[in-house]
Each structure stands twice: as structure tokens, then as C-alpha cells.
Amino acid sequence: MSAVLKEAVRDAAGATAAHTRSAGCFHCGLPVPYDSVWQATIGGNVERMCCPGCAAAAQAIVDGGFADYYATRTAFATQADLEAANAPELDLVDDGDFDGSASFTVEGIRCAACVWLIERRLQDLPGVLDVSLNVATERLFVRWDPSGCRPSSILRTLRAIGYTAYPYDARRHGEQLERARKKLFRQLFVAGLSMMQVMMYAVPVYMADEGTMDAAMTALMHWASFFLTLPAVLYSARPFFSGAWRDLRRGMPGMDVPVALGIGAAFAGSLHALMSGHGDVYFDSVTMFVFLLLGSRYLELGARRKAAGALERLQQGLPPSALRLRGDPQLRDTELVTAGSLRVDDLVLVRAGQAAPADGMIVEGDTDVDLALLTGESRTQRRGVGDLVPGGALNAAGAIVLRVTSTAHDSTLAMLVRLVERAGQGKPALALWADRVAAWFVFGLLVLTVLAYFAWLQVDPHRAWQVAIAVLVVSCPCALSLATPTALAAATDRLLRRGVLSVQPHTLETFDRATHVVFDKTGTLTHGRPVLRQTLSVGSLAGFDCLRIAAALEADNPHPLAQGIREAVIGSPGESARAERTQFTVGQGVEGWVDGRYYRLGRAAWVAGVAGGVARAAAPVGTTSVWLGNSEGWLARFDLADGLRADTADVVRRIRDSGKTVILLSGDEQHAAQAVAARLGISTAIGGKLPQEKLAYVRRLQQEGAIVAMVGDGINDAAVLRGADVSFAMGRGAELAQLHADGVLMGDSLAPLADTLDTARRTLAVIRQNLTWATVYNVAAIPAAATGLLNPWLAGIGMAASSAVVVLNALRLRKD
């Protein structure tokens, strides 16, 4: 405990020292050397500086037209360092994998003036297109034109005005969050310790009967309570005072304003009563209020850290290094290289238990891969030669050799990380509404407090101050402000673990309100690739033997029909065949030797050239047939079609049962779309539509008052995905970079879409419950406090409890 107290004292001392340097450097507040010659002209006045770094930073601020920064700041800037700003190692940042946008972590942000200065200064940099700084997370998002700006220029500009920044790193940012958590815990600990000690002196005063405790003993108890309350007010309550001051400076009072006023008023009133010897003291109420509110904030921070953990898990999914093969893969001559240095066509060895360092195709070995991090699927999947393995997938069985198909920067996992980062840039409409209500609520609360105070001055002057404090404390809009963002954070984390990425802030609430759900067919309701529907033996060989021969002939053929035939024999018993002297004929098929015999596989007319006669068996409607034959005659027919996903029918049924209208909108022919719709129970099927015609149909639905959710494969549906009210795309590796959807189904299944609908409904229900609770609580508690039924310490308990209820209710969404 002593270590915690010592660190808390150091923090408090540091804060006090920062305010005693006003006679020092005008920029950073540090003492100015006696022989200092550095200075800057600010607002027509020559101000002294402690070093050339601060002088350059101040002059840069003034020359950039931002001299108002010094009039609006609430604290001194971090000491600028010219050597740090011009450090050559900053140029190394330019070698990183940047695509014209990046997130940075900025240290030293204190208030809205810092945000204003940083955003304005960076917006003036040549080539910078967009700047957004989140003061709560200290995350800076910058988008720039690579031909006119470099990351090192951004970092140098920030250092020149006194802020240290570095490219966002999950581990380093996590350490920073952990430091914030520890500091909040220290403040909570000090407040709790003060509260317990103050209660030891307050309880005897409350319990003493008239005449059993003289005035001198009562005064002693009160003075002891005063000194024990000081650490809670001066140290533990600092976040509320600094937050209130920041809000007032920008003219937007938030929830910290009534909290700070309540603490300050209760403490000031108690001190006045103690000094004058008249009135009541509320030191016990002050310490209890600070402790309970910090406890609620600590709980909220824990909820947000858990929600943010999903991004950290994704970012840690790609290994930092890889075993690149040199020369003959059979020799296993490897070299350890960074994953970022891998290039397309490099061969890498992935041992059992290791993660794939980049997207690649298996060229040697068979294994099971764990895709839980990417898709949320718990079961491993079998992969063999020719199959793709996304970067970040865990090799759960034997060693494999991958041929890199995309770099680590362009891998599936890297794309997902960038989408997750983008997902946190905005606020949904419900959160914005709650923020606006909370802001107006604060204004109304301050007016009500003043009215209650003056009203009680007429009724009972001795209780006026107590009632005003109780009104301020009990009606803090913390629960109202937490109701929406906490629920959305918990829901987003739940969906990410299930393989759904909510990219835009409005996704859940719009999906819940949608009246129509429009599905694309190919690649969405279906696999988007041909699968073998049946093998019909028409000769002397059994069906599987014919399939084994066909798979051998198609072993090196990248055609989708060939892939469907190969996949049909994966995992089948028996030895695989090997083809020799294969030759492809474009548009016809493939011929070659298997087990010493010659075969042809392809179109019926072409195979008839060796089999003789004509193919008499008619293929089923909606399928594509591939024939196998040799000089002895016809052997087999393979019927392939784009098959439905296994869970499609259940997903469509669940969406339809929710009261939404389901429509199939496809570019395929009408009869093909109608056939799929009939199998799924979809009443409306529209085929033969080009991308622009799909968009026109969706807009026509919107003009009729429908709220449209579009589900497509994200390949050629960009326009209609962007035009729908809310949209979801099937995730497909590097194609994630081209998505225009509001949500991404990261696996190869539609089931998460139905889970998203259920989660959206539950999330909106929880948000309504939270908003209802916050409203009912304030409607009941404010009149009770204004009429004197609640004293300050009961008001503090009620306010903290209301915030805890909201957070705990939202955390229920994380449970599966």
C-alpha cells in the first residue's frame, strides 16, 4: 500500500509543480536559464524560452497562424526538442507499410486546445487530406497523398510543436492503456482509503445523542475528516476537475461538469461550515462520491479494454518472422526473415503450431488449419496441395510449404485489421443522440440546481446548500452517456469473435430497422464456384474410379470446373492417381495418361473424337457436364453446379421469420435465380440484372419507403452495396481492400449474418433498457433530491449505482 501511496503523492506533486512554473518558459513552463537568449514573439510580446526547441516550436505555432493556442491552452506543452524533431531515425518510418493512411499514438494530449492545434497544424501540411484526433484514446488518424507527404513529415511536425508520436502499435498502446488503468486504480485506492478513514470520524458524530459529544470533540472529528478528505479531492478527483475544465473551455459542458461542481461545492461548503462553526459538513459524502464514481469509471474502462482486445488479438495474429526457403524445398534450407520482407512467390516453411506469415498456396504437405482468429469458426479445416491458406491461420497439424500469394501488408488478416481500425472512427446515430441529450441535460441540470438552491433559501436556508449538492450529484448524466457506447462496444466484440466485422458505426441499428433483405446469388447464397453434384458412370469403370482419373488429369488446371472435380476427391479413401503427359486444349478439355492408359476429359463433342459415337445421357437443367472417355468408349459424366451453402436455407428462414422481406437479386439468368429462390422459399427472385440495374432496383425500393439491407460477395456489387441503407459482404482475402460494405462476414458461411440480426435486436433492446433506466432514474431521483429527500451521500450512491447498472447490462451482450 505504501508504494501505491508514494506513487500517488508523486503524481499529485507533479500536477502541483506544473502550475508553479508560470514564471518559466512561455511554451513548456520549465525554468529559463539565467543566460538564455532564446525567445519568440507571440501576440506582439517577446516571450522568453528555455531552449531552441521551445523557441522553434512557438515560432512554428505563430507562423502557422495558430497563436490563439496560447490563449486557449489549459496546461503547458511538452518541452520541444529540436534534435528529436530533426532526428534522422524518423526517416526510417517511411520504410513502413503505409498506403496513404495510418493511425498514430500521440502522447502529451491534455485538452481540446491540444486537439485543435494538432489537427490545424497537420491540415496545413502539403499532401495531408484528412486528420482526426481522438482525445480519449490519444489515437490520431491521418490520410495523405503519398506523392506529397511522408509519415516522417507528420511525426516531425508533431515533435516540432511539442508532441511525441509514433505509428500505432497494439503492444505499445496496450502498455499505455495499462498505465492509465493503474493510475485510475491508484486514484480509486486513495479515494477508498480516504472514505474509510473519514467514515471512522463521521459515524460517531452521526450516532452521538444530543449532549453526549461536546463542541470541541465534534470540531476535532470534523477537522480530522477535512485532512483525510484532501487526498481524495486533490488527487483522486483530478480526472473530474480536468475534464470539467476542458469541457467548459470549449463551451460544451459534459458529464464531468456537474460532478466537479458537486464535489467542489460539497467540499467548499463543508470547509466554510468548519471554519465558521455553523452548518453541516459533508466530507464523508465527498469521499464516498469520489470513490463510487471512480469505481464506476474503472468498471467502464475494463469493459472498453475488453472490447478493444479483439483488435489487439488480430494485430498479434501475424507472426513477426518467417522461415523462407532457399534453393530446393526438399533440402529445407531456411533463413529467418521478417514477415514484412516476404514477396510474392517466395516459399516459406510453416511448422506445426505456427501461424502463416502471409497469404499463400500450399505446394507441399497436408494439414489442418485453425481459422478461429479470422472467421470465428472453432473447427479446424483440412488443407492440401493447391489450397489457399490466409495469413494468420494457425497450422494445427503437419509442416507445410507455402508459396506466398500476397505480402503480409496485403494479407487477409492485415486487411481485417485496417477495417477494424476504420470501424472505430465514427459514432452511430444513437450515440450522437445520447451525447446531444446529455449536453442539454447538463444545461438544464445547472439551471435546476440554481432554482432549487434559491427555493430552499426561502424555505430552509440551512438546507439550501445540501439540496443543491444532492441535485448536482444525483443527476449526473453518466448513465445516459454510457448507455449506447458501452452496449455497442460489447456487441462489436461479440460479433468479431463470431466472424462478423461491423465496419460502419450505424450497421447494427440500421440492420435491425431494415424492412427488406436483398441477397445476391453467386458467391453469396451459393459458393460462387462449381461443385460436383453427381458422377454418372456410363462405362465399365466404377464412378469413383472415373472420378479419381478425372482429378488426376485436372491436377494442374486452374479452371473452376477442374477445381470442383479435385475437391470432390479430397479426403476420400484410396490412393490418388497421377497423370502423365497431360495437354490442355483451350475451350475443349484435357488429355493425358493415367496408369498407362490414355484418356480425354472435357466437352462431349471433343471426347467423342476418341470415344466414338455421341453422348446420349442428357445433363440436368442448371448443371455443366464434363465427360470422360478413351478409345474403349464413354466412361462417365460429371455434373457440376454452383451449390448452395449448407446453412443458406436456415439463414433465409430466420430472416424471414423476423418479419423482413427477403429478395433474391442476381445477374444470372431468370430461370437460374428462380430455381434457387424456389429451393430457399424466397418469393421474389429477379435475375439478369447488371450492377447498375441492381442499384436502380434497390433505390426504387427505398423510394417506396423500404429500408434495404444488401448482402453480396463484394466483387462486382460495389455500387449496390454502397447504395443500400446497410450492406454486408462475404470476405474474400485481398478483395477485402475493395469492399464498400458496412459489415464483413469473414468466413465462408452465412450463419453469422443471422447471428448479426439477433445481436442487433438484442443490442437495440439493451440500449433501450439502458436509456429507459437512465431516464426513469433521473425522473425519480432529481425531484427526490430537489425536495430534500436525498442527502448528498445517498445521491452519490444512486448516481454511481445507475452507471454500474448500465455497464453491467451492456456486458451481457458479450456472452455467447
N, C-alpha and C positions, 0 to 999 in steps of 0.2 A: 504494500500500500504506500509505503514511503516513497518508492520510486515513482509511482503514479503522481503523488502529490508534488514531488520535486519537479517533474516534467510539466505539471500544470502551472506551478509557480513560474517556471521559466517562460512558458507561453504568455502568461499574464504580464510578466515583466517586459517581455519583448514588445507586447502591444503598447504598454505604457511608454516605453522608450521611444517608440515610433512617433509619439505625439509631442515629445520634448525636443525634437530636432528642428523645430521651425526656424531656428536661427542658423541652421547649416545650409547645405547645398539646396538651391531652389528646386532642383529636379528630383533628387533622391533623398534629401534630408540629412545626409551624413555630414559630419563636421568638415568645414572648409579649412584646409591648411593655411597657416598664417601668411605664407608667401605665395598663395595661389594666384595665378594670372589668368585663369580660365573664367570666361563669362559669356553670357548670351543676352541679347536684347529682346525682352518679352513685354509686349504691351507698352512700348515706349520707355520702359525702365531697364536699366542694366542690372542683371541679376548675377550673383557670384555662383560659381560651380566648383565642385571639389576635384574634378578630374577632366581630362579632354573627352572621355567617353560621354559624360553627362552633358558637357557643353555641346558636343556634336549632336546628341540626341535631342536636346532642347532646341537647337537651331534648326534641326530637321523638322521638328514639330511646327515651329513658327513658319519656316519657309514653305511648308506644305499647306499653310492656311488653317492650321489646327490649334492656334494659340488659345482658343476657348477651352481646350483640355485642362489648362491650369486653373481655370475658374470653376470647372465642374468636378474636378477630382476630389475624392474624399480621403485619399491617402497618398503618400509619396510613391513615386515609381521605383521599381527595382533599379539598383545602380547600373548604369550602362557601362559597357566595356568595349572600347574601340578595337582592342586586339581581338576580342571574342567575335565582334561583328565582322571583322575582316579575316577571321581565321581561315587558312587555306583548306582545312579539313571539311569546311562546309561545301566545297565543290564536289566532295565525294557523294553527297546526297543526290547529285544529278545523275549518278550511275544507277540509281534505283529504278525499279519497275513502276514508272508513272505513265499514265495515259492521258494526261492533261487535267487530272483532278486528284486530290489526295486529302486525307484528314491529318491534322496536326494536333499535338497536345501542346497547349500554351500554359506556362507557369507564371504565377505572379498576378493573375487577374483578381481584382478586388471589387470592382463596382461597374456600374453602367458606363461611366466615363472611359474606363479601360476598353470596354467593348466598342464604344463609339470611336475611340481613337484608332484601334487596331483595324476595324472594318474600313474606316475612311482612308487610312494610310495605305492599306493594301489595294483598295479600289483604284487608287491613283497610280499604281504600278502599271507600266506598259504591259499589255498582254493578259492582265487579270480580268476574267469575265464575271466571276461571282464569288462573293465572300459571305460566310455565315459563321458566327461565333456563338456557341452555347456557353453562357457564363456558368451554368450549373455543373456541367461536365468538363469544362475547360477544353472542349473539342472545337477546333477550327476547321471548317471545310472550305477549300479553295478550288475553284475551277479556272484554268488558264489556257491560253493558246500556246502550245509548245514552241511555236516559231518565234514568239515574242517574249517569253518569260521562262524562267527556270526555277525549280524548287529552292535552290541555294539563294536566289534573289529574295524570295519570300522570307526565308529564315534570317538573312542579313538585315532586311528591313525591320523585322520584329526586334532583333537584337539592338539595332540602332536606336530604337525608342525605348529600350529597357526591358524587353520581354524575352525570356528564353523559350524556344520552341524546338520541337523535333517531330519527325514523321511519327504518326500514331503507331504505337506498338502495344499489343494487348498485354504483354507481361509487364512492361513498364507502367502502362496506365493502370493495370491491376494493382501494382505496388502503390501507386499514388492513391487509388481508392482505399486501399488497406490502411494507408497512413491517415486518411480522412476518417475512416471508421475508428481507428484507435484514438484519434483526438476527440471524436464525439463521445467515445466511451469514457475517456478521462473526464470530460465535462459532465457526463452523466454520473460518474462516480463521485465527483466533488459535490454535485448538487444533492445526490442521495446522502452523502455523509453529512452535509450541512443540514439537510432536512431532519435526519435522525437526531442530531445534536440539538437543533433548535426545539424539536418536539420534547426533549427531556426538560427543557426550561419552560415551555409553553403549557404543557399538561398540568403541572402543579398549580399554575395560575388559574387555569380554567376550572380545576376541581376544588380550589380553595373556597370555603364558605366565607361569607361576609364576616370580617373581623378576625379571621384565622391567619391572615398574612398582612403584615404591616406594609406601609408605602415604600419603605426603604428596601425591603426584600423584593417587592414587586418590581421596583426600579432596577434592582440588581439582575433579576431574571430577564427583564427587557433588554438591558444593556448587553448581557451575555448573548441573547438572541441576535442582537444587532451585529455584533462582531462575527458571530458564526454565519450570519446571512451574507456578509460581504463577499466571501469566495464564490458563492452561488450567483450573485448579481454581477460581480466584476469579471468573473471568468466563465462560469457555465452559461450565463445568459448572453454572452457576447454574440453568438450567431443571430439572435433575435434583434439585438440592437443594431448590428451592422446591416442586417437585411432590411430593417425598417428605415434606416437612414438612406440606404441605397434606393429604396422604393420612393421615399419622399423626394429625394433629389431629382428623380426622373419624372415626378408628378403622377406616379401610378401606385398609390398605396396598396400593398398586398397584405397577405395574412400576417406578416411579421409586425405590421404597424399596430394593430390592437394588442397583440401580445406584448410588444415592447412598452406600449403605453400602460398596459395593465401592470406589468412588473414595476415600471418606473413610478407609476402613481402610488401603488401599494407601498413601495419602499420609501418614497418621499413622504407620504402621509404618515407612515409609521415613525419615521425619523422625526418629523415635526411633532408628533404626539409625545415621543420620547423626550425631546428637548424641552417642550413646553410643559410637560406633565399633565396634559389634558388630551383626552381622546383615546382611541383604540389603536393597538399595534397589530400588524398583520405579517410579521416576519415569518411565522410558521406557514402562512398561506403563500407567501412569496417563494420560499424554498420548495414547498410541495408542488406549486405550479410549475416552476422551472424543471423540477425532476420529472414530473409526469409528462410534460410536453417534450422534453429531451428523450424520454423513453419511447414516446410515440414516434418521434423523428428517427430514432435508432431502428425501430421496427420497420419503418418505411424504407430506410436506407438498405436494410437487409433484403427487403423484397425487391428493390430495384437492382441490387447486386446479383441476386439470383437470376433475374430476368436477363441481365446483361451477360451472364455467364455463358449463354448459348453462343454468342458471337465469339467469345474467347475460346470456346471449345472448337469452333470452326477454324479459327485462325491458327490454332495449335495442331490442326489435323494434318497439314502438310509437313513432312519431316524437313529439317533444315539441310540435310545432306543426302547424297545418293551414291550408290556403288555403280559407277559407269564401267562398262566392259571395254577392254582394249583388245583388238585383234579377234581371233577365233572365239566365239562364245563358249565353245566346248572346253576351252582351257581355263575358263573362269578367272582370267587375269583382270582384276578390277582395280580401279582407283577411286578414292574418296573425293567427291567434289560437292560443291554446294548445289542444292536443288535449283537455285535460280540460274545456274550456269548451263543447265541442260538445254539442248537444242533438238529440234525435230529430227527424227531418225536415229538419235542416239540409242544405244542398247544399255539397259540398266538391269541389274540383278536385284530382285526383291525377295528377301528371305522370309521364311515363315515368321509371323508376328510383327513384320514391318509394314509400314504404310507406303503405298505407291507415291513416289515423289512428284509425278506429273501424269497427265492422261496418256495412256499408251495401249498398244495392242500386244497380246501375248504371242510370242514367237516360239516359246519353248516352255513346256510344263503344263500341268493341270493343277487346279487348286480350288479352294472355296474362298470367297471374298466376303468381308463384312462391310456392308454399306450403311450401317446404322447412323453414322455421323452425317451422311449425305441425304439419305432418304427416310430415315426413321424406322426402316424395316429391321426387325430383330433377327430374322433368319438369314443365314449365310446363303450365298448363291454360287452355283458351280460355274467355273470359267475354264476354258481350254484354249488351245491354239486358234488364233484368229479372232478371239473375243476381245472386246474393249474393256479396259479397267480404268475408272476415273481416278484422278489424283486424290489422295486422301483415303481411298478404300484400303481396308486392312487385310493383308494376306493372312488368312487363317489356317492354311494347310502347308503344302509343299512350296519349295522355292520356284520362282518363275522368272523368265527373262521377258522384259517389255521393250518394245520399240516405241519411243516417245512420239506421240502424235500431236501434242501441243505442249508448250512450255509451262512451267509452274505458274507464271503470271496469267496465262490464258486457260488454266485448268478449270475443271468444273467447280472444284472447291474454291478457287480464287474468285471465280465469278459470283458464287454464292456469298462469299464474304463481302464483296463490294455491294451486292444487292442488299444485304443485311445492314451495312453501314448507311446506305441510302435510305433504308426504311425508317431510320430514326431521325430524319431531318425535319419532318413536319409534325403537325398536331391534327388529330381528327376534329370534326366539327363539334362533337360533344365536349371534347376537352376545351376547345376555344370558347364554347358557350359557358362552360363552368367557370373558366377564367374571367370572362366578362361579368358573369353574375357575382363572382366573388369580389371583383373590384368594386362594383356598385354596392355590394353588400357592405363593404368596409366603409364607404362614404356614409351610407345610411346608419351604420352602427355608431360612427363617431357623432353624428347628429343626435341619435337616440341617447347616447351616453350623456351628452351635454344637457339635453332636455330632462333626463332622469335626475341629474345632479341638481339642477335648479328647482325641479319639482320637490325634491326631498328637502331642499333648503327651506322651503315653505312649511313642510310637514314636520320634519325632524332633522334639524341641521346636523346633529351629531352622527346621523346615519348616512348623510348625503354622499360623503366620500366613499364609504364602504359599498354603497349601492352602485356607484359609478364604476368602481373597480370590478365588482362582480359582473356587471353588464359587459365590460370590456373583455373579461376573461372568459365568461361562459359562451359568448357568441363568436369566438374566433372561427373564421371560415375554413379551418384546416381540413375538416372532413369534407366540405364541399369541393375544395381544390384537389383533394386526393381521390375523390370518388371515381373519376374517369381514368386518369393516367395509370393508377395502380392496377385497375382491372384490365386495361389494355396491355400493360406490360406482362401481367401474368398470362393472359390469353395468347399473346405473341410467343412467349416462351413455350407454352404447351403445344402450339401448332408447329413450332420449329422442331420440337422433339418428335413430332409425328410426321415430319417430312413436308410441311407446308410453310412457305416463306411469304409473309404478308409484307409486300414492298411498300405500298402506299398507306398512309395513316387512316384513310376512310374505308379500307377494304371490308372490315368486319361489319360495321354498321350499315354500309350500303348493301352488302350481300344479304344481310338479314331482312332489309326492306324490299329486296328485289321481287318483282312480280313474275318475271319471265326468266328462265334459264335456257340459253341457246347454246347447243353443242355443235361443234364441227364434227365430222365423221372420221376421216382418215387421220390416224395418229392421235386421236382423242378418245372416241368411243371404241375405235379399233386400234390394233397395234401399230398400224402405219407401215407394215411390211407383210409380205405374203407368208402364210404358214401352211403346212401340209394338212389338208383336210382329209384326204383318203389316198390309199395306194391300191390300185386295181390291177391284179395280176391277170394277164391275158395269154400267158405262155406256159412253158414248162417249169419256170423257176417260181419259188415262193415269193410272196410280196416283200418280206423283209430282205431277202437276198437281193432282190431287184433294187430296193432302196439303198442297200449297202454299196452296190455297184454305182448307182447314180451319185451318191455322196462322194465316192472316190473320184469320179470324173469331174465333179464340181468343186473339188478341194481348193483350187486356187482361183475360182471365178468370183469376182466381186458383185455379180448381178444379184438383185434382191431375191429372184426365184431360186438361184443357187444357194443363197444363204438359208432360205426356208427349207430346202432339202437337207442341207447339212445339219441344221438344228434338230431335224426330226430324228436323227440317229444318235444325238448326244445322250449319253447315259444308258444306251441300250446294251444288252449283254452281247458277248461275242467279239471277235477280233475285227478291227476295221480293215477295209481293203485299201490297196494302194494302186493308183493308176499310173501308167507309163505312156510316154509319147503322146500326151494329150495335145489336141489342137482345137482352137476355138474358131468358129465361123460366125462372123458378126450377123446377128439377126436370125440365125438358124439354130445353133447349139454347139455341142462339144462332142468330140470323138476321141477314142483312145483305147488302150489295152489294160484290162484288169484280169489278173490271174491267168495271163497268157491268152486271153480271148479279146477280140475286137468288138466294141460297142459304139452305138450312136445314141445321144440323148438330146432332145430338143423338139422342134416343131414336127408335127405329124408328117407333113409333106417331105421334109428333109430326111427323117428317119426311114420313110418309105423307100428311099433310094437304096438302102441295104436290106431292109426287112421284106420288101416287096408288097404288092397289093396296096390296100388302103386301110386306115384305122376306122373300124366300124363302130366302136363304142362311143356314144355321144357324151360330152362333158356336161356336168350340171350347170345350170344357169348361175352366173355370177362368179365362176371359177376360171382359172387359167390352167390349161393342161400341158404337161411335159411328157413326151413319150420316150420309151427306152426300147431299143431293138438291136438285132445283129443279123448276121447272114442266115441264121436259122429261123428268123421271123420276129413278130412282135412279142415283147416280153411284159411290159407293164405301162400303165398310165398313172401319172402323179397329178392329182388335182390340188391346186393351191389357191388360197383366197386370203384376203385381209381379214383375219379373225377378230372377233370381239374380245375385249379384255375380260378376264374372268369375273371381275367384280362390277362390270358395267351395268348389268340388269339391276343389281341390288342398289347401286348408287342412284340410278334413274328413278327407281321405285321410292326410295327415301326422299328424294327431292320432290317428287310428285305428291307424296303423302304429306309433305309440309305445306301444301296449298299453292305451290308455284307451278306455272305453266311451263312445260318442257317442250322445246322445239329443236328439231334436227335441221341444220343449215349446212349444206355441203356443196363442194364444187364438182362432185361426182355426178353421174347421170341420175335422173329422177328415179328410175326403177331400182338402182342400187341403193339409193338413200331410202326409198320406201321399204325395201326389203329389210334393211337394218332397223328402221323405225318400227316395223311390224313385230320383229323379234323382241324389241325392248318395250313395247307398249306405248310408244310415242305417237300421239295422234296427228301431229303436224310435222311433215317431212318435206323439205324444199331442196331440190338438187339442181345441178347445172349452173351454179352461181359463181361468177368471177369475184375476186376480192372486193372490188368497188361495189358490186351488186349486193354482196353480203352487208357491207356498211350501209347501203341505202335501205335495205330491209330493216336493219336494227334501228336506224333513225326514224323510219316510218312507225315502228312500234313505240319509240319514245314520244313521237308527236301525238300518238293516241293515248298518252298518259302512262305507258308502261315504264317500269324501272328494270332495265335489262342487265343481266349477268351473262357474260360471254365466256365460253370455255373452248380454247383452241390449242393447237400444237405450237404456236409461236413462230412457225416458219414462214408461211405466206399469209398469215392473218393479222399482220401488224396493224393495219388500218382499222379493222373491225374491233380488235382488242382495245385499241386506243379510243374508239368511238363509243363503246359500251359504257354504262354507268359504273360497272365494276367488271373486271375480267381476270381470268386465270389461264395460265399457260402450262403445258407439260414441259418440265425441264429436260433439256437435251444437250448436256455438255457445253461445248463452246457456244452453242446457239443462245445460251442464257444472256450473252452480251448484247443480243439484238432484241431482247424481249421488250414489249411495250405493255405488258400486263401489270395489273395491280397485285397479283399473287402468283406464286410459282408452286406447282406440285412437283417436288424434286425427285420422286421415284417414278416407277413405271406402272403406277396403279392410280385408279380414280377414287379409291376408297377414301383417301384423305380429303377429297372435296366434300363428301357428305359429312365427315368429321368437322370440317371447317364450318359448314352450315350449322351443325349442332353447337359448336363452340361459339359461333357468332350469336346464336339465340341465347345461350347461357350468359355470354359476356354482357349483352344488352340488358338481360334480366338483372344481373349483378349490379350493373351501373345504375339501373332504375332503382334497385333496392338501396344502393348507397346514397343516391341523390334524395330518395324519399326519406331515408333515415336522417340525413343531414338536415333536410328541411323540417321534418317533424321535431327533431331535437331542438333546432333553433326557435321554432314557433312556440315550443313549450318552455324552453329554458330562459329565453330572453324576457318574457313577461314575469316569470318567477324571480329572476334577478332584479328586474326593474321595480318590482313591488316589494322587494326586501325579503323574499322567502329564501333566497340563497345567499350565504355569505361567501367571501372570496375563495376559501379553501374548498368548499363544496363545488363552486363554479369551476375551479381548476380540475377537480376530479372528473366532472362531467365533460369538460372540453377534451381532456386527454382520452377519456374512455370513448368518446364519439369518434375520434381519429383512429383509435385502435380497432374499433369495430369495423370501420370502413376498410382498413388494410387487411385484417384477418378475413373478412368476407371476400375480398378480391383474391386472396391467395388460394381460395378453394378452387379457382379455375386451373391451377397448376396440377391438380390431382387428376390422374387418368381415370 
